[in-house]
């Protein structure tokens, strides 16, 4: 749940180096001596590591869908600090919050921190920030273990431990980095949206609503052409084979039959 108390004594300070994602859409500052590098095994993810080699947070860009974790809740610590450089999809303010998580086993309790829209009713693990028109989400988060060795800590103990970490000098350093995040809207490629269980990308000459309506119309009224195509009088949609999907092709590619280079879109599973 979103926090209601704001505690940001120094979390908006800016200094040090600046990191910018390759497409220029996101940037943040971090202390000199720290490093930012691609996160191992993840696309469009960047790990922020301090001078001692400790991972402080990971920025994940171009996330196609919200995470769904078996642990769907966190305990609010009351910590909330504004992230003025980014807004939610409807223009909502975004905050950095800290929650205590009970984990799923002995010693798995943690203080978890990340971005949350100010009006969010979700837990932190499902509060990534949707980029308007981009058709994807962004997260900037991290966690540290707490109460290691405890067998059955109470909610109050888990929350108190996470709150203690939120007040630590270490976290205040991390908070400065996360709250410096800035979205550069002019760099966002406004060619995607999420809707109807699908992700629409590479929109050419069409809005998201038009692409969704076109696919719905072709699916319901179109005539099968061959094994994997469906067409109407004006559009044709190509359905990828399993091998083509594994090779990275979109599930469906739809094009105008008269002006395919001017009216087209791709559909991916969300």
C-alpha positions as a Markdown table, in Angstrom:
| # | Residue | x | y | z |
|---|---|---|---|---|
| 1 | Unk | 0.0 | 0.0 | 0.0 |
| 2 | Unk | 1.2 | 3.5 | -0.7 |
| 3 | Unk | 2.8 | 5.4 | 2.2 |
| 4 | Unk | 1.1 | 8.5 | 3.7 |
| 5 | Unk | 4.1 | 10.0 | 5.6 |
| 6 | Unk | 6.8 | 11.8 | 3.7 |
| 7 | Unk | 10.3 | 11.7 | 5.1 |
| 8 | Unk | 12.9 | 13.1 | 2.7 |
| 9 | Unk | 15.6 | 14.9 | 4.7 |
| 10 | Unk | 18.2 | 14.8 | 2.0 |
| 11 | Unk | 16.8 | 12.4 | -0.6 |
| 12 | Unk | 16.5 | 15.0 | -3.3 |
| 13 | Unk | 20.1 | 16.1 | -3.3 |
| 14 | Unk | 21.9 | 15.8 | -6.6 |
| 15 | Unk | 25.6 | 15.2 | -7.1 |
| 16 | Unk | 28.2 | 13.0 | -8.8 |
| 17 | Unk | 28.0 | 11.2 | -12.1 |
| 18 | Unk | 25.0 | 10.9 | -14.5 |
| 19 | Unk | 23.8 | 7.7 | -16.1 |
| 20 | Unk | 21.5 | 7.8 | -19.2 |
| 21 | Unk | 19.8 | 4.8 | -20.8 |
| 22 | Unk | 20.9 | 4.1 | -24.4 |
| 23 | Unk | 17.7 | 5.6 | -25.9 |
| 24 | Unk | 17.9 | 8.7 | -23.7 |
| 25 | Unk | 14.6 | 8.2 | -22.0 |
| 26 | Unk | 15.8 | 7.9 | -18.4 |
| 27 | Unk | 18.7 | 9.4 | -16.4 |
| 28 | Unk | 19.8 | 9.6 | -12.8 |
| 29 | Unk | 22.8 | 10.7 | -10.8 |
| 30 | Unk | 25.0 | 8.7 | -8.5 |
| 31 | Unk | 28.1 | 9.3 | -6.4 |
| 32 | Unk | 31.5 | 9.4 | -7.8 |
| 33 | Unk | 33.2 | 6.0 | -7.2 |
| 34 | Unk | 30.0 | 4.1 | -7.7 |
| 35 | Unk | 29.3 | 2.2 | -10.9 |
| 36 | Unk | 26.3 | 1.5 | -13.2 |
| 37 | Unk | 26.5 | -1.5 | -15.5 |
| 38 | Unk | 24.1 | -3.8 | -17.4 |
| 39 | Unk | 22.4 | -6.3 | -14.9 |
| 40 | Unk | 23.6 | -9.8 | -15.5 |
| 41 | Unk | 21.1 | -11.9 | -17.4 |
| 42 | Unk | 18.5 | -9.1 | -17.9 |
| 43 | Unk | 17.7 | -7.0 | -20.9 |
| 44 | Unk | 17.3 | -3.2 | -20.4 |
| 45 | Unk | 18.3 | -3.5 | -16.7 |
| 46 | Unk | 21.1 | -1.5 | -15.0 |
| 47 | Unk | 22.6 | -2.4 | -11.6 |
| 48 | Unk | 23.9 | 0.5 | -9.4 |
| 49 | Unk | 26.8 | -0.7 | -7.2 |
| 50 | Unk | 28.6 | 1.3 | -4.5 |
| 51 | Unk | 32.3 | 1.8 | -4.1 |
| 52 | Unk | 32.5 | -1.3 | -1.8 |
| 53 | Unk | 30.8 | -3.5 | -4.5 |
| 54 | Unk | 27.4 | -3.7 | -2.9 |
| 55 | Unk | 24.4 | -3.6 | -5.2 |
| 56 | Unk | 22.2 | -0.7 | -4.1 |
| 57 | Unk | 19.4 | -0.8 | -6.7 |
| 58 | Unk | 18.5 | -2.0 | -10.2 |
| 59 | Unk | 16.8 | 0.2 | -12.9 |
| 60 | Unk | 14.6 | -1.9 | -15.2 |
| 61 | Unk | 13.4 | -0.3 | -18.4 |
| 62 | Unk | 11.1 | -1.5 | -21.1 |
| 63 | Unk | 9.4 | -4.0 | -18.8 |
| 64 | Unk | 6.5 | -5.5 | -20.8 |
| 65 | Unk | 4.2 | -6.4 | -17.9 |
| 66 | Unk | 3.8 | -6.0 | -14.2 |
| 67 | Unk | 5.5 | -8.7 | -12.1 |
| 68 | Unk | 3.2 | -11.2 | -10.3 |
| 69 | Unk | 4.8 | -12.6 | -7.3 |
| 70 | Unk | 3.4 | -15.2 | -4.9 |
| 71 | Unk | 4.2 | -12.7 | -2.1 |
| 72 | Unk | 1.6 | -10.0 | -2.9 |
| 73 | Unk | 2.0 | -7.6 | 0.0 |
| 74 | Unk | 4.4 | -5.6 | 2.1 |
| 75 | Unk | 4.2 | -3.8 | 5.4 |
| 76 | Unk | 4.3 | 0.0 | 5.2 |
| 77 | Unk | 7.1 | 1.7 | 7.1 |
| 78 | Unk | 5.8 | 5.2 | 6.6 |
| 79 | Unk | 8.8 | 6.2 | 4.5 |
| 80 | Unk | 7.9 | 8.1 | 1.3 |
| 81 | Unk | 10.1 | 10.5 | -0.7 |
| 82 | Unk | 9.1 | 12.2 | -3.9 |
| 83 | Unk | 10.6 | 11.4 | -7.3 |
| 84 | Unk | 9.8 | 14.7 | -9.1 |
| 85 | Unk | 11.5 | 13.7 | -12.4 |
| 86 | Unk | 8.9 | 11.1 | -13.4 |
| 87 | Unk | 5.1 | 10.9 | -13.3 |
| 88 | Unk | 2.6 | 8.1 | -13.5 |
| 89 | Unk | 0.5 | 7.3 | -16.6 |
| 90 | Unk | -2.2 | 9.8 | -15.6 |
| 91 | Unk | 0.2 | 12.4 | -14.3 |
| 92 | Unk | 0.3 | 11.1 | -10.8 |
| 93 | Unk | 3.2 | 12.0 | -8.5 |
| 94 | Unk | 5.7 | 9.1 | -7.9 |
| 95 | Unk | 7.3 | 8.3 | -4.6 |
| 96 | Unk | 10.2 | 6.2 | -3.4 |
| 97 | Unk | 8.7 | 4.0 | -0.6 |
| 98 | Unk | 10.1 | 1.3 | 1.8 |
| 99 | Unk | 8.1 | -1.7 | 2.9 |
| 100 | Unk | 8.9 | -4.7 | 5.1 |
| 101 | Unk | 8.5 | -8.1 | 3.5 |
| 102 | Unk | 8.0 | -11.3 | 5.5 |
| 103 | Unk | 9.5 | -13.5 | 2.9 |
| 104 | Unk | 8.6 | -17.2 | 2.5 |
| 105 | Unk | 11.0 | -18.9 | 4.9 |
| 106 | Unk | 13.3 | -18.5 | 7.9 |
| 107 | Unk | 15.6 | -15.6 | 7.5 |
| 108 | Unk | 14.0 | -14.3 | 4.3 |
| 109 | Unk | 12.6 | -11.1 | 5.7 |
| 110 | Unk | 13.7 | -7.9 | 3.9 |
| 111 | Unk | 13.4 | -4.2 | 3.6 |
| 112 | Unk | 12.2 | -3.6 | 0.0 |
| 113 | Unk | 12.3 | -0.2 | -1.7 |
| 114 | Unk | 11.2 | 1.2 | -5.0 |
| 115 | Unk | 8.9 | 3.5 | -7.0 |
| 116 | Unk | 5.2 | 3.7 | -6.4 |
| 117 | Unk | 2.5 | 6.1 | -7.9 |
| 118 | Unk | 1.2 | 8.3 | -5.1 |
| 119 | Unk | -2.4 | 6.9 | -5.5 |
| 120 | Unk | -1.4 | 3.3 | -5.9 |
| 121 | Unk | -3.3 | 0.6 | -3.9 |
| 122 | Unk | -1.0 | -2.2 | -5.0 |
| 123 | Unk | 1.9 | -3.6 | -3.0 |
| 124 | Unk | 5.4 | -2.5 | -4.0 |
| 125 | Unk | 6.0 | -5.6 | -6.0 |
| 126 | Unk | 3.3 | -4.6 | -8.5 |
| 127 | Unk | 3.8 | -0.9 | -8.6 |
| 128 | Unk | 6.1 | -0.3 | -11.6 |
| 129 | Unk | 5.5 | 3.0 | -13.4 |
| 130 | Unk | 3.8 | 2.7 | -16.8 |
| 131 | Unk | 5.3 | 5.0 | -19.4 |
| 132 | Unk | 2.4 | 6.8 | -21.2 |
| 133 | Unk | 2.4 | 5.9 | -24.9 |
| 134 | Unk | 5.5 | 3.8 | -24.6 |
| 135 | Unk | 3.6 | 0.6 | -23.9 |
| 136 | Unk | 6.0 | -0.5 | -21.1 |
| 137 | Unk | 6.8 | -0.1 | -17.4 |
| 138 | Unk | 9.9 | 1.1 | -15.5 |
| 139 | Unk | 11.1 | 0.1 | -12.0 |
| 140 | Unk | 13.9 | 1.3 | -9.9 |
| 141 | Unk | 14.2 | -0.8 | -6.7 |
| 142 | Unk | 16.3 | -2.9 | -4.3 |
| 143 | Unk | 16.2 | -4.8 | -1.1 |
| 144 | Unk | 18.3 | -5.8 | 1.9 |
| 145 | Unk | 17.8 | -8.7 | 4.3 |
| 146 | Unk | 16.6 | -8.0 | 7.8 |
| 147 | Unk | 16.1 | -10.1 | 10.9 |
| 148 | Unk | 18.5 | -12.8 | 9.7 |
| 149 | Unk | 18.1 | -15.9 | 11.8 |
| 150 | Unk | 14.7 | -15.0 | 13.1 |
| 151 | Unk | 12.3 | -17.9 | 12.9 |
| 152 | Unk | 8.8 | -16.4 | 13.3 |
| 153 | Unk | 9.0 | -12.6 | 13.5 |
| 154 | Unk | 5.8 | -10.7 | 13.8 |
| 155 | Unk | 4.5 | -8.1 | 11.4 |
| 156 | Unk | 5.5 | -5.4 | 13.8 |
| 157 | Unk | 9.1 | -6.7 | 14.0 |
| 158 | Unk | 9.4 | -6.9 | 10.2 |
| 159 | Unk | 8.0 | -3.4 | 9.8 |
| 160 | Unk | 10.3 | -2.0 | 12.5 |
| 161 | Unk | 13.4 | -3.6 | 11.0 |
| 162 | Unk | 12.6 | -2.2 | 7.5 |
| 163 | Unk | 11.9 | 1.3 | 9.1 |
| 164 | Unk | 15.2 | 1.2 | 10.8 |
| 165 | Unk | 16.9 | 0.5 | 7.5 |
| 166 | Unk | 15.0 | 3.3 | 5.8 |
| 167 | Unk | 16.4 | 5.7 | 8.4 |
| 168 | Unk | 20.0 | 4.5 | 8.0 |
| 169 | Unk | 22.8 | 6.5 | 6.4 |
| 170 | Unk | 23.3 | 3.7 | 3.8 |
| 171 | Unk | 19.7 | 3.9 | 2.6 |
| 172 | Unk | 19.8 | 7.7 | 2.5 |
| 173 | Unk | 22.6 | 7.4 | 0.0 |
| 174 | Unk | 20.6 | 5.0 | -2.1 |
| 175 | Unk | 17.5 | 7.2 | -1.9 |
| 176 | Unk | 19.4 | 10.1 | -3.4 |
| 177 | Unk | 20.1 | 8.0 | -6.4 |
| 178 | Unk | 16.6 | 6.6 | -6.9 |
| 179 | Unk | 14.9 | 10.0 | -6.3 |
| 180 | Unk | 17.1 | 11.6 | -8.9 |
| 181 | Unk | 15.5 | 9.5 | -11.7 |
| 182 | Unk | 14.2 | 11.7 | -14.6 |
| 183 | Unk | 12.0 | 10.6 | -17.5 |
| 184 | Unk | 12.7 | 12.6 | -20.7 |
| 185 | Unk | 9.3 | 12.4 | -22.5 |
| 186 | Unk | 10.7 | 13.9 | -25.7 |
| 187 | Unk | 12.8 | 10.7 | -26.1 |
| 188 | Unk | 10.0 | 8.3 | -25.5 |
| 189 | Unk | 9.1 | 6.4 | -28.7 |
| 190 | Unk | 5.4 | 6.8 | -28.6 |
| 191 | Unk | 4.6 | 3.7 | -30.6 |
| 192 | Unk | 3.1 | 1.2 | -28.1 |
| 193 | Unk | 0.4 | 0.5 | -25.6 |
| 194 | Unk | -0.9 | -2.3 | -23.5 |
| 195 | Unk | -4.5 | -3.4 | -23.8 |
| 196 | Unk | -6.7 | -6.5 | -24.0 |
| 197 | Unk | -4.1 | -8.8 | -22.8 |
| 198 | Unk | -1.7 | -7.8 | -25.6 |
| 199 | Unk | 1.1 | -5.3 | -26.1 |
| 200 | Unk | 0.9 | -3.2 | -29.3 |
| 201 | Unk | 4.2 | -2.0 | -30.8 |
| 202 | Unk | 5.6 | -0.4 | -33.9 |
| 203 | Unk | 2.4 | 1.5 | -34.6 |
| 204 | Unk | 2.7 | 3.2 | -38.0 |
| 205 | Unk | 0.0 | 5.7 | -38.9 |
| 206 | Unk | -2.3 | 4.5 | -36.2 |
| 207 | Unk | -3.2 | 5.2 | -32.6 |
| 208 | Unk | -3.3 | 2.5 | -30.0 |
| 209 | Unk | -7.1 | 2.6 | -30.0 |
| 210 | Unk | -7.2 | 2.2 | -33.8 |
| 211 | Unk | -4.8 | -0.7 | -33.7 |
| 212 | Unk | -6.8 | -2.5 | -31.1 |
| 213 | Unk | -10.0 | -1.9 | -32.9 |
| 214 | Unk | -8.5 | -3.1 | -36.2 |
| 215 | Unk | -7.2 | -6.3 | -34.7 |
| 216 | Unk | -10.5 | -7.0 | -33.1 |
| 217 | Unk | -12.3 | -6.4 | -36.4 |
| 218 | Unk | -9.9 | -8.6 | -38.4 |
| 219 | Unk | -10.1 | -11.4 | -35.8 |
| 220 | Unk | -13.9 | -11.4 | -35.7 |
| 221 | Unk | -14.8 | -10.7 | -39.4 |
| 222 | Unk | -11.7 | -11.7 | -41.4 |
| 223 | Unk | -11.3 | -14.6 | -43.7 |
| 224 | Unk | -8.6 | -17.2 | -43.2 |
| 225 | Unk | -5.9 | -17.0 | -45.9 |
| 226 | Unk | -3.6 | -20.0 | -45.9 |
| 227 | Unk | -2.6 | -21.6 | -42.6 |
| 228 | Unk | -1.7 | -18.5 | -40.5 |
| 229 | Unk | -3.2 | -15.4 | -42.0 |
| 230 | Unk | -6.5 | -13.6 | -41.7 |
| 231 | Unk | -7.7 | -10.7 | -43.9 |
| 232 | Unk | -10.5 | -8.3 | -44.4 |
| 233 | Unk | -11.0 | -6.0 | -47.4 |
| 234 | Unk | -8.4 | -3.5 | -46.1 |
| 235 | Unk | -6.1 | -5.4 | -43.6 |
| 236 | Unk | -4.2 | -8.6 | -43.3 |
| 237 | Unk | -2.8 | -10.1 | -40.1 |
| 238 | Unk | 0.0 | -12.6 | -40.1 |
| 239 | Unk | 0.3 | -15.1 | -37.2 |
| 240 | Unk | 3.8 | -16.2 | -36.3 |
| 241 | Unk | 4.7 | -19.9 | -36.0 |
| 242 | Unk | 6.3 | -21.3 | -32.9 |
| 243 | Unk | 9.7 | -21.2 | -34.5 |
| 244 | Unk | 9.2 | -17.6 | -35.6 |
| 245 | Unk | 8.2 | -16.6 | -32.0 |
| 246 | Unk | 11.3 | -18.3 | -30.6 |
| 247 | Unk | 13.4 | -16.3 | -33.1 |
| 248 | Unk | 12.0 | -13.1 | -31.7 |
| 249 | Unk | 9.1 | -12.3 | -34.1 |
| 250 | Unk | 5.9 | -10.7 | -32.9 |
| 251 | Unk | 3.0 | -13.0 | -32.3 |
| 252 | Unk | 0.9 | -11.1 | -34.9 |
| 253 | Unk | 1.9 | -8.5 | -37.6 |
| 254 | Unk | -1.0 | -6.6 | -39.2 |
| 255 | Unk | -0.6 | -4.4 | -42.3 |
| 256 | Unk | -2.9 | -2.4 | -44.6 |
| 257 | Unk | -3.4 | -4.2 | -47.9 |
| 258 | Unk | -3.1 | -1.0 | -49.9 |
| 259 | Unk | -0.5 | 1.0 | -47.9 |
| 260 | Unk | 1.4 | -1.5 | -45.8 |
| 261 | Unk | 4.3 | 0.9 | -45.1 |
| 262 | Unk | 2.0 | 3.6 | -43.8 |
| 263 | Unk | -0.5 | 1.6 | -41.7 |
| 264 | Unk | 0.8 | -1.3 | -39.7 |
| 265 | Unk | 1.4 | -2.6 | -36.1 |
| 266 | Unk | 2.7 | -5.6 | -34.2 |
| 267 | Unk | 1.2 | -7.5 | -31.3 |
| 268 | Unk | 3.1 | -9.2 | -28.5 |
| 269 | Unk | 1.8 | -11.2 | -25.5 |
| 270 | Unk | 1.6 | -9.1 | -22.4 |
